[in-house]
Amino acid sequence: MLRVSRFGLVFAITSAMCFGFSGPLAKALIGAGISPMQAVWIRLGGAALALLALTVATNPRALVVPRPRRRFMIAYSLVGFAAVQAFYYGTVARLPVGIAVLLEYLSPVLVVAWVRLIRQVRLPGSAVLGAVLAVIGLACVVQVWHGFRIDAPGLLLGLGTAACAAVYFLLSQDAGEGVHPLGSLTWGTLGATLILIPLAHPWHLPWHVLTGALRVGAWALPAPLAVSWLILVATVAAYATSIAALRRLTAAVGATVASLEVITSAAIAWALLGETLGPAQLAGGAIVLAGALLAQRAVARPVAAISADEHTMAEAHTVHVGATGTQ
C-alpha cells in the first residue's frame, strides 16, 4: 500500500510558502533596473555561495560527485536551475506574477502525462482527476479570463518554464543516486550560476541598486534585506524543503500539493504588492485543496490493477515531485 508521508506534505507546503516570495521580489529587482537574467544570476549565485559555505562547514564529503553522475549534475544545473529560473523570470518581466505561476504549474500535468503515457505506470483515475482539479483551481486563483491579453513572447516563456520544470521533476527522481542531497543542491546552483554568466553579463550589473532601497509595491525595503530574503528563504530554504519533499511524495500527491504555491504567491502578492483576492480566487483555492486531498487519498489506497512485480516497478519509477521547487 502506498502511504502519504506527513513529513513530505509538511516539507512541500513549507517549500511552496518559501517559493511564493520569488515572484514579487523578482518584480522589485526588475523594476529597479536589473534585467531578468541578472536577477536570476544574483539569486542563484548568492544561494550557491551560502550552500557552499554550509556544505563545507557541515559535510564536505557531500560535495563528492562520482564520475558516472557528473553528466547528470550538468543536466541538473542546466535544466533544473538555470533554464527554469531564466524562463520564469523572463515570464515575470512580461506577465503578471499570477499568470506566470499558472503557466509554470502546467508542469505537474506534463509529469503525470509522462508517468502514465511514457513510463506506462498505471495511476489511479482519481489521482489524475485531482491534478486536473488543481489546474482548474489555479486558473480561478489567477483569474485567467482576465489575463489572456498577454504578449506572445511572455506566453512562450511561460510554457518554456513549465516544460523545464517538468524535466527538473523527472531529473530529481535520480538526484539521490550517488549524490548527497545537499551536494546536488550546491552543485546545481553553482553550476547554474556559471552557466548564466554569458547571459547575465554581471559586469554590467547596476550594483548600486543592491545597496539602496527597493520598491516592493507600496513598500520601500532595504535592498540588502530583500535580496537576502530572496536568496536564503525563497531559494536556499525553498529548494532544501523541496528536495526533502521530493524523496517522500509520489508524483500525483507532490505535483498537486505543490500547486499550493500559487495560493501563497497570491497572498504574498497581496501583502507586498497590494493585489487583492476576489471571490473567484478564494473559490479556486478551495478547488486546489480539494484536488490535493483527492490525489492523496487515491495514492493511499492499494492499486489493485498492478501486480506485485509491477507495483515494485511503479515504486521504482514513479517520479517523486515535491513542491515545484523551481521558482
N, C-alpha and C positions, 0 to 999 in steps of 0.2 A: 504494500500500500504506500502510495506517495503522500507524505505529510508536509504541510506548510510550516516552515521554520519561523517561529515567533521572532527570533533574533534577526532572521533575514528580513522580515517585514519592518522591524524597527530600523535596521540599517537603511533599507530602501526609502522609508519615509524621511529619515534624517537627511539622506543624500538629496532627496527631492527638495527639501527645505533649503539646504545649502546652495544647491544649484539655482534656486529661484532668484538669488541676488545677481546672477551673472548678467542677465539681460539689461536691467535698469542701470547697473554700474557701467556696462559696456556703452550704453546710450550716453551716459555722462562723459565718458572719456572721448567718445567720437564727437560729441557735441562741443567739446573743448578744443578740438582741432587735431586730435590724434586719429590717424587712419585706422580702419578696422584691422588691418594686418598688424599694425604697431600695437594696438590694444591686445590682440591675441598674443603677440610676442612678449609683451610686458607680463601678461597673466601667466603664461606657461614658463617664461624664463624665471620669474620670481618663485613660482611653485617648484621648479627644478632645483633652484638653489636651496630652498627650505627643505625639500625632501632629501637632497644630497647630504646636507649637514645633519639631518636627523638620522639618516641611514648610517652614515659614517660613525656617528656617536653611539648608536644603539646596536646596530647589527651590520657591520661592514661586509660580512660574508653574503648578505642579501644581494650585493651588487655583482656577484659572480654569475655570469650567464654562460651556460655550457655552449660549446661550439655549435651543436645541432640546433640550438634555439636562437641563434643570433639573427638569422634571416627573419624569424618570427618577430623578434623585437623591433627590427627595422620597419616591418609592415605595421606593427602595433603603433609605433611612433608616428609613421606617415599617415595612416588612415584614422586610427582611433583618437589621436590627439591633434596633429597638425591639420588634417583635412576637415575633420568635424568642426573644430574651432574656427578655422578660416571661413568655411561656408556659413556657419551660424552667425558670426559677427558681420560677415558681408550682408547677410539677410537682415539682421537687426539694423544695419545702417540704412536700409531702404524701406523696411516694412515695420509696422508696429510690433512691439515685443510679443504680444499675444499671438499674432498671426505667425511670427517666426517660430514660436514654440509649437504651435499646432502643426506646422509643416514638418518640423523635426519629429514630432510624435506620430507621424505616419510610419516611422521605423518599426515599432512593435508589430504592425500589420505585416511588414515585409519579413520580419523574423519568424512570425507564426507561419506565414506562407512558405518560407524556406524549409522550416522544420517539417511541415506537412507534405509539401509537394516535391522537394528535392531529397530530403533525408528519409522520406516515407515513414515518419513517425506518426502513429495514429493518435491524435489528440482528441479528448472528449469534445463533442459538439458544443457543450456549454462553455468550455474554455474559449473556443473561437467566438462564441456569442458574447462572452464577457469582453473580449478585446474589441469587438465591433461596437458594443455599447460604450466602451471607454472612448473610442474615437468620436462617436456621436456626441457624447457628453463634452468632449473637448471642443467640438465645433460650437456648442452652445456657450461654453465658457468664454471663448474668444469672439463670439458673435460673428461668424464668418459671413453672414449675409450682409454685413456692413463692410467687409474687408476685401472684397474681390475687385475693388477698384485699385489694383496694385500694378506696378510695372512688371514687365516680363522678366527682366534680369533678377529682380528680387524673388519672384516665384521660382525661377530655375535654381537660384542659390539655396532656397529653402528645400526644394526637392533633393538637391545635392547633399544637404545636411542629413536628410532622412536616410538616403542611401548609404552614406558613410557611417552614420550611427548604427545602422543595421549590421554593416560589416564589422564594426567595433564590437558589437554584442557577440557575433559569431567568433571573432578572434579571442574574446575574453573567456570563452569556454576553455581554451587551451592555455590561459595565462599561468595556471598553477603547475603546469608540467615542466619541472626542472628549473623554474624561476620563482624566487620568493616574491610574494605579492608586493611587498614594499620595494623590492628591486625592480619589478616590472613597472611600477608606477613612476619610480625615479628615472629609469632609463627612458620610459615613454615620454615624459615631459621634457627631459633633457634633449632627447633626440629630436622631438618636435621643435624645440627652440632653435636648434642648429639648422633644421630643415627650412624653417621660415625666415632665416636671416636674409637670403636674397630677395624675398618678397616684402619683408617688413621694413627694410632699409633703416635699421636702428640708428645709423649715423646721421639721419635726417630727423630724428625724433625730437619734438619740441619739449625738452626735458623740463623747462620752466613750468609747464602745465602741472607737473607732478609735485611741485613744491608749494603751490598756492592753494586757493580754494576751488573746489569743484562743484559746479551747479548740478544738483540731482533733483530735478523738478523744482519745487519751491524751496528746497533746502540748499544751503551752502555748507558743504562739508570740507574739512581739511583734506586735500588730495592725498597726503600720505596715509591717512586713516582709511579713506575709501579704497585706495589701491591695496593696502594691506588686507582689508576685508575681502576684496576680490581674490587675492592670492591665497590667503590662509583659510578662509571659510568657504568661498564659492569655488575653490579649486582643490586645495590640499584635502580639507575635511570632506568635501563633496565626493571626490574621487575615491578617497580611502573607504568611506562608508559604502560607496557604490560597489567597489571590489568585494567588500565583505558580504554585501547582499548577493552579488553575482554567484558566490560559492554556495548559497543556501536556498535560492529560489529557482523554480523552473521557469521556462520561457513565458508560459501563459500568465503565471502569477506575477513574475517580476515585471514583465512588459506592461501589465495593467496597473499595478501599484505605482510604477514609475510615472504614469500619467498624472499622478497627484502633483507632480512638479508644476503643471500648468496652474493648478489652484494656488499653490504657494507663490508662483510668479505673479499671478493676478493680485494676490493680497499684498505682496511686496511692492508691486507697481502702484497699488492704491496708496500705500503708506508713503512711498518715496516720490512718486510721480503725480499723485493726485487722481489716478484713474479709479473710477467707481465701479462697483459690481451691481449690475441690474438683476431683475428677477430671472431673466433667461440664463444669466451666468450662474446664479445660485442653483437653478434647476439643473444646469449642466454639471455642476459639481456633484450634485446628488446622483446623477446618472453615472458619472465616473466612479464614485464609490460603490454603486450597485454593481457595475461591471467588474470591479476589483473583487468584491465579495463572491460574485458568481464564479469567477475564474478560480479563486482559492478553493471554494467548495468542490469544484469539478475535479481538480487535480488531487484533492484529498481522498477521493473515492478510488476504489480499485478499478483499474482499466481492464475489464474482463475480456475485451476483444483481443488483447495482446497476450500471447503465450508467455511462459516463463522465460524462454530464451529471448524472445522479442522484447520482453519487459526489461531484461538486463541490458539489451542493446539500446533501448529507448533511454534508460537512465544514463548510459554512457554517452549518448549522442545528443540528448536534449540540450538546447542552449540554455545556459543559466544567465538570465537577464535580471539585473537588479535595477536600481534607479538608473534612468537613462544615462546618467553619468557622462554626458557628452557635452553639456553646455559649457 
